[in-house]
């Protein structure tokens, strides 16, 4: 399955490692992942959201990391995923 990883990036100093850990976990289960934490710096939030929505469009599911509720962007991604009929996968520890 192709899975987009959603979670808190803005204001989260550990986001790169958290997203990398989620990616390792999902790939170990045989999934293909889209990881927004690898996008380059320098874009505005609304520009990142356009890119992330396109990434979600290419996927079958969205993996919601434990901290997604603390993120406006991840909440938008979840709502977009619901609106486009994607499977939601709850992550956690």
Steps between C-alpha positions, in 0.01 A plus 500: 500500500617857433482698824547871572644581844327781689612658826619815672791674326474871588637562849612138539880475530487119472281477191766368263577202723131438576411495131803284419396254771145486363640447151724212618204341679272521195766383254578201723135402450548517122339839435623778271511833681471871429688695766444878506782545752750470215363802311747791472479812716392832354134462411200663667258283699228524232753391236601198708134410538450498122798267465378279783149474357654387170703241691183377672326478161768254387450278807244247617515594867617758752695391807422731792785523745412530868550880501283582196235673715761759605550613139279724288662359185458134602137570592450651154666193346272267698190691393620502138560125519149441632355722228681308229415155633843398625551237769613644833758306702550606861858482618615495858752374742 
